[in-house]
Amino acid sequence: MYFIYLVVVILTAIVFVAAVVMIANWIAPRSYNLQKGQPYECGIPTRGSSWVQFKAGYYLYAILFLMFDIETVFLFPWAVVVEEVGTYALLSALFFLTVLILGLAYAWKKGALEWK
């Protein structure tokens, strides 16, 4: 019974996405010329190598954010069923939180949270 609803929803989504893409292609303005296919680099010719490697300092903050974001993803379902599951679930969640807090303390001690 529910399988039919699922098929209808999936087919409706596919038709809707296809219709939006076709309408966008149909009403989009078109102008073709050679300059549109070339990359734009502010109009000034480059001198020397244009490849410069930038130091990306945001990756560490992104990793820490993902770590604690995944923590909330795991803790919300756990909070719903903690009374039903019992002591083992409480101990496993405390172990999980301990590992995360130790990881944060290690990152803090190493200076990973300092802006450089």
N, CA, C and O of each residue as an XYZ file, in Angstrom:
464
protein
N       0.824     -1.194      0.000
C       0.000      0.000      0.000
C       0.865      1.253      0.000
O       0.662      2.153     -0.815
N       1.847      1.312      0.931
C       2.702      2.491      1.005
C       3.688      2.554     -0.151
O       4.195      3.626     -0.481
N       3.962      1.408     -0.768
C       4.875      1.375     -1.900
C       4.336      2.204     -3.057
O       5.105      2.867     -3.753
N       3.041      2.174     -3.268
C       2.420      2.951     -4.346
C       2.605      4.445     -4.089
O       2.900      5.202     -5.014
N       2.436      4.869     -2.842
C       2.639      6.279     -2.507
C       4.089      6.694     -2.761
O       4.353      7.783     -3.271
N       5.014      5.823     -2.402
C       6.425      6.114     -2.609
C       6.742      6.261     -4.096
O       7.459      7.181     -4.490
N       6.219      5.371     -4.908
C       6.437      5.447     -6.351
C       5.840      6.731     -6.913
O       6.459      7.385     -7.753
N       4.652      7.097     -6.464
C       4.004      8.323     -6.944
C       4.825      9.549     -6.554
O       4.995     10.458     -7.366
N       5.332      9.588     -5.335
C       6.135     10.732     -4.890
C       7.431     10.826     -5.696
O       7.824     11.918     -6.105
N       8.092      9.702     -5.927
C       9.341      9.715     -6.689
C       9.090     10.142     -8.127
O       9.836     10.959     -8.666
N       8.063      9.607     -8.751
C       7.746     10.003    -10.126
C       7.355     11.471    -10.213
O       7.736     12.159    -11.160
N       6.604     11.954     -9.242
C       6.235     13.368     -9.227
C       7.479     14.241     -9.103
O       7.585     15.266     -9.776
N       8.412     13.847     -8.254
C       9.649     14.614     -8.096
C      10.461     14.628     -9.383
O      11.000     15.666     -9.767
N      10.551     13.486    -10.052
C      11.306     13.411    -11.306
C      10.662     14.284    -12.372
O      11.355     15.015    -13.079
N       9.342     14.213    -12.491
C       8.633     15.032    -13.482
C       8.788     16.512    -13.161
O       8.994     17.322    -14.064
N       8.691     16.873    -11.884
C       8.820     18.277    -11.490
C      10.215     18.809    -11.813
O      10.342     19.903    -12.363
N      11.257     18.057    -11.483
C      12.625     18.495    -11.762
C      12.856     18.601    -13.263
O      13.456     19.570    -13.727
N      12.388     17.621    -14.026
C      12.551     17.675    -15.479
C      11.819     18.875    -16.067
O      12.338     19.538    -16.965
N      10.622     19.158    -15.570
C       9.861     20.302    -16.074
C      10.571     21.613    -15.760
O      10.626     22.501    -16.611
N      11.107     21.745    -14.567
C      11.814     22.979    -14.198
C      13.054     23.167    -15.064
O      13.328     24.282    -15.507
N      13.807     22.101    -15.313
C      15.005     22.202    -16.147
C      14.632     22.563    -17.577
O      15.291     23.404    -18.189
N      13.593     21.948    -18.119
C      13.176     22.260    -19.492
C      12.667     23.689    -19.612
O      12.974     24.373    -20.588
N      11.900     24.145    -18.644
C      11.403     25.527    -18.687
C      12.562     26.511    -18.571
O      12.571     27.531    -19.261
N      13.535     26.226    -17.716
C      14.696     27.106    -17.578
C      15.496     27.169    -18.870
O      15.952     28.245    -19.258
N      15.675     26.038    -19.544
C      16.377     26.043    -20.831
C      15.574     26.757    -21.908
O      16.148     27.372    -22.807
N      14.288     26.681    -21.824
C      13.425     27.293    -22.830
C      13.408     28.813    -22.710
O      13.441     29.507    -23.727
N      13.356     29.348    -21.480
C      13.239     30.793    -21.312
C      14.577     31.490    -21.092
O      14.607     32.716    -20.986
N      15.679     30.755    -21.021
C      16.989     31.366    -20.783
C      17.421     32.172    -22.001
O      17.226     31.732    -23.134
N      18.009     33.353    -21.780
C      18.505     34.136    -22.916
C      19.726     33.455    -23.530
O      20.547     32.860    -22.831
N      19.822     33.559    -24.851
C      20.923     32.912    -25.553
C      21.671     33.949    -26.383
O      21.067     34.712    -27.137
N      22.964     33.965    -26.236
C      23.825     34.734    -27.127
C      25.147     33.983    -27.201
O      25.830     33.782    -26.197
N      25.480     33.581    -28.397
C      26.678     32.786    -28.597
C      27.743     33.644    -29.277
O      27.486     34.245    -30.321
N      28.925     33.702    -28.693
C      30.071     34.303    -29.354
C      31.339     33.692    -28.777
O      31.301     32.975    -27.777
N      32.461     33.986    -29.422
C      33.724     33.357    -29.056
C      34.229     33.816    -27.690
O      34.844     33.036    -26.963
N      33.975     35.073    -27.339
C      34.489     35.596    -26.079
C      33.842     34.949    -24.863
O      34.470     34.873    -23.807
N      32.626     34.491    -24.981
C      31.956     33.888    -23.825
C      32.583     32.562    -23.429
O      32.439     32.127    -22.287
N      33.275     31.916    -24.354
C      33.909     30.644    -24.042
C      35.291     30.776    -23.442
O      35.874     29.777    -23.021
N      35.841     31.999    -23.392
C      37.183     32.201    -22.869
C      37.129     32.638    -21.406
O      36.199     33.336    -21.002
N      38.123     32.230    -20.609
C      38.131     32.652    -19.202
C      38.468     34.136    -19.080
O      39.236     34.674    -19.878
N      37.898     34.778    -18.096
C      38.145     36.200    -17.853
C      39.074     36.344    -16.663
O      38.804     35.809    -15.588
N      40.163     37.062    -16.853
C      41.130     37.261    -15.776
C      41.449     38.739    -15.640
O      42.614     39.122    -15.752
N      40.484     39.555    -15.410
C      40.562     40.988    -15.142
C      41.163     41.792    -16.290
O      41.427     42.982    -16.114
N      41.384     41.204    -17.434
C      41.835     41.938    -18.599
C      43.316     42.222    -18.654
O      43.798     42.705    -19.679
N      44.062     41.946    -17.599
C      45.495     42.226    -17.578
C      46.241     40.918    -17.814
O      45.969     39.926    -17.137
N      47.175     40.899    -18.760
C      47.940     39.665    -18.977
C      48.773     39.319    -17.744
O      49.324     40.206    -17.091
N      48.860     38.048    -17.433
C      49.614     37.624    -16.258
C      51.108     37.616    -16.553
O      51.532     37.377    -17.684
N      51.899     37.881    -15.514
C      53.353     37.807    -15.623
C      53.819     36.613    -14.803
O      53.472     36.486    -13.629
N      54.576     35.771    -15.399
C      55.083     34.610    -14.678
C      54.000     33.553    -14.507
O      53.049     33.477    -15.285
N      54.168     32.752    -13.482
C      53.212     31.679    -13.221
C      51.995     32.234    -12.492
O      52.127     32.987    -11.527
N      50.834     31.863    -12.952
C      49.611     32.334    -12.299
C      49.118     31.350    -11.238
O      48.084     31.577    -10.609
N      49.853     30.268    -11.042
C      49.452     29.278    -10.041
C      50.023     29.685     -8.691
O      51.240     29.700     -8.504
N      49.145     30.016     -7.751
C      49.554     30.393     -6.407
C      48.796     29.508     -5.437
O      47.573     29.393     -5.518
N      49.511     28.889     -4.531
C      48.861     28.025     -3.558
C      48.593     28.823     -2.287
O      49.514     29.343     -1.657
N      47.313     28.911     -1.922
C      46.915     29.635     -0.733
C      46.853     28.677      0.449
O      46.502     27.506      0.301
N      47.197     29.193      1.618
C      47.082     28.390      2.828
C      45.628     28.427      3.281
O      45.093     29.489      3.598
N      45.015     27.291      3.308
C      43.610     27.210      3.715
C      43.546     26.917      5.203
O      43.821     25.796      5.631
N      43.188     27.913      5.988
C      43.134     27.741      7.429
C      41.763     27.354      7.942
O      41.593     27.089      9.132
N      40.793     27.319      7.060
C      39.437     27.030      7.498
C      39.158     25.537      7.643
O      38.168     25.156      8.268
N      40.007     24.691      7.079
C      39.704     23.267      7.080
C      39.617     22.708      8.497
O      38.807     21.822      8.766
N      40.442     23.219      9.398
C      40.428     22.711     10.765
C      39.132     23.073     11.476
O      38.574     22.264     12.218
N      38.657     24.291     11.245
C      37.377     24.687     11.827
C      36.240     23.865     11.227
O      35.288     23.512     11.922
N      36.346     23.566      9.942
C      35.317     22.747      9.302
C      35.304     21.340      9.882
O      34.234     20.773     10.103
N      36.469     20.776     10.130
C      36.534     19.432     10.712
C      35.956     19.424     12.122
O      35.208     18.517     12.486
N      36.304     20.438     12.915
C      35.755     20.508     14.273
C      34.247     20.711     14.249
O      33.525     20.127     15.058
N      33.769     21.541     13.323
C      32.324     21.728     13.200
C      31.638     20.424     12.828
O      30.610     20.075     13.410
N      32.195     19.698     11.863
C      31.598     18.418     11.470
C      31.618     17.422     12.617
O      30.676     16.649     12.790
N      32.679     17.439     13.394
C      32.769     16.520     14.527
C      31.623     16.755     15.507
O      30.982     15.801     15.948
N      31.363     18.008     15.850
C      30.307     18.283     16.819
C      28.924     18.272     16.177
O      27.923     18.098     16.872
N      28.858     18.454     14.870
C      27.586     18.304     14.171
C      27.168     16.838     14.162
O      26.000     16.522     14.389
N      28.110     15.950     13.903
C      27.819     14.516     13.949
C      27.463     14.100     15.371
O      26.646     13.203     15.573
N      28.072     14.748     16.350
C      27.722     14.462     17.745
C      26.240     14.724     17.990
O      25.562     13.906     18.612
N      25.737     15.841     17.511
C      24.315     16.133     17.723
C      23.432     15.166     16.952
O      22.346     14.813     17.412
N      23.890     14.735     15.777
C      23.105     13.755     15.008
C      22.974     12.452     15.782
O      21.929     11.804     15.725
N      24.015     12.060     16.503
C      23.945     10.837     17.291
C      23.228     11.033     18.625
O      22.585     10.108     19.120
N      23.329     12.215     19.207
C      22.754     12.421     20.536
C      21.244     12.643     20.524
O      20.579     12.294     21.499
N      20.686     13.202     19.473
C      19.238     13.409     19.449
C      18.461     12.093     19.479
O      17.550     11.965     20.298
N      18.770     11.109     18.631
C      18.046      9.833     18.749
C      18.324      9.129     20.073
O      17.443      8.472     20.626
N      19.547      9.266     20.581
C      19.869      8.648     21.864
C      19.024      9.253     22.977
O      18.554      8.526     23.853
N      18.820     10.561     22.962
C      18.036     11.221     24.010
C      16.583     10.776     23.991
O      15.911     10.802     25.021
N      16.096     10.369     22.831
C      14.704      9.921     22.734
C      14.520      8.556     23.385
O      13.498      8.316     24.028
N      15.486      7.662     23.230
C      15.311      6.282     23.694
C      16.150      5.934     24.916
O      16.267      4.754     25.244
N      16.732      6.898     25.597
C      17.652      6.593     26.687
C      16.962      5.875     27.844
O      17.569      4.999     28.461
N      15.733      6.212     28.150
C      15.040      5.549     29.261
C      14.676      4.106     28.926
O      14.664      3.245     29.806
N      14.382      3.845     27.665
C      13.985      2.494     27.263
C      15.178      1.551     27.185
O      15.049      0.368     27.498
N      16.331      2.053     26.774
C      17.477      1.185     26.539
C      18.214      0.851     27.827
O      18.668     -0.280     28.001
N      18.340      1.805     28.723
C      18.913      1.500     30.029
C      20.315      2.017     30.237
O      20.766      2.958     29.583
N      20.996      1.366     31.178
C      22.303      1.813     31.638
C      23.376      1.676     30.564
O      24.270      2.517     30.467
N      23.291      0.627     29.765
C      24.306      0.421     28.723
C      24.322      1.589     27.741
O      25.394      2.031     27.328
N      23.158      2.088     27.367
C      23.096      3.230     26.450
C      23.680      4.474     27.098
O      24.345      5.267     26.431
N      23.440      4.652     28.380
C      23.997      5.805     29.089
C      25.521      5.731     29.124
O      26.201      6.730     28.887
N      26.053      4.555     29.418
C      27.506      4.399     29.477
C      28.146      4.565     28.103
O      29.211      5.171     27.983
N      27.508      4.034     27.073
C      28.078      4.188     25.731
C      28.037      5.644     25.275
O      28.972      6.105     24.621
N      26.979      6.373     25.605
C      26.910      7.791     25.248
C      27.939      8.597     26.030
O      28.544      9.520     25.484
N      28.143      8.263     27.291
C      29.165      8.957     28.074
C      30.567      8.688     27.521
O      31.409      9.586     27.502
N      30.816      7.462     27.074
C      32.096      7.146     26.444
C      32.272      7.944     25.158
O      33.351      8.475     24.893
N      31.210      8.026     24.361
C      31.232      8.789     23.112
C      31.543     10.259     23.386
O      32.380     10.855     22.708
N      30.873     10.840     24.373
C      31.112     12.241     24.719
C      32.515     12.448     25.283
O      33.143     13.475     25.027
N      33.004     11.477     26.045
C      34.354     11.579     26.596
C      35.396     11.602     25.485
O      36.339     12.393     25.531
N      35.229     10.743     24.493
C      36.167     10.726     23.367
C      36.126     12.058     22.622
O      37.172     12.585     22.244
N      34.933     12.607     22.409
C      34.825     13.895     21.724
C      35.448     15.027     22.534
O      36.132     15.886     21.977
N      35.219     15.032     23.828
C      35.781     16.089     24.673
C      37.303     15.967     24.736
O      38.003     16.980     24.738
N      37.818     14.746     24.788
C      39.271     14.566     24.758
C      39.858     15.041     23.428
O      40.938     15.631     23.401
N      39.156     14.788     22.338
C      39.607     15.287     21.037
C      39.621     16.802     20.980
O      40.555     17.396     20.442
N      38.597     17.429     21.530
C      38.554     18.892     21.579
C      39.666     19.440     22.465
O      40.304     20.432     22.112
N      39.907     18.805     23.612
C      40.980     19.253     24.502
C      42.343     19.117     23.829
O      43.202     19.984     23.984
N      42.542     18.038     23.088
C      43.804     17.847     22.367
C      43.994     18.925     21.304
O      45.079     19.490     21.174
N      42.924     19.210     20.537
C      43.006     20.253     19.510
C      43.269     21.612     20.145
O      44.031     22.414     19.604
N      42.651     21.873     21.276
C      42.843     23.143     21.975
C      44.286     23.266     22.485
O      44.905     24.325     22.382
N      44.808     22.158     23.040
C      46.171     22.163     23.574
C      47.203     22.372     22.471
O      48.207     23.053     22.683
N      46.966     21.793     21.301
C      47.891     21.930     20.178
C      47.774     23.278     19.478
O      48.554     23.573     18.572
N      46.804     24.104     19.887
C      46.646     25.422     19.281
C      45.850     25.418     17.997
O      45.947     26.353     17.202
N      45.068     24.383     17.784
C      44.292     24.283     16.552
C      43.161     25.294     16.494
O      42.665     25.603     15.411
N      42.748     25.809     17.630
C      41.642     26.761     17.650
C      42.122     28.207     17.599
O      41.304     29.128     17.606
N      43.428     28.419     17.548
C      43.978     29.772     17.460
C      43.997     30.220     16.006
O      44.395     29.465     15.118
N      43.567     31.440     15.774
C      43.566     31.982     14.417
C      44.977     32.457     14.084
O      45.574     33.229     14.834
N      45.508     31.987     12.948
C      46.889     32.334     12.569
C      46.894     33.148     11.308
O      47.958     33.537     10.828
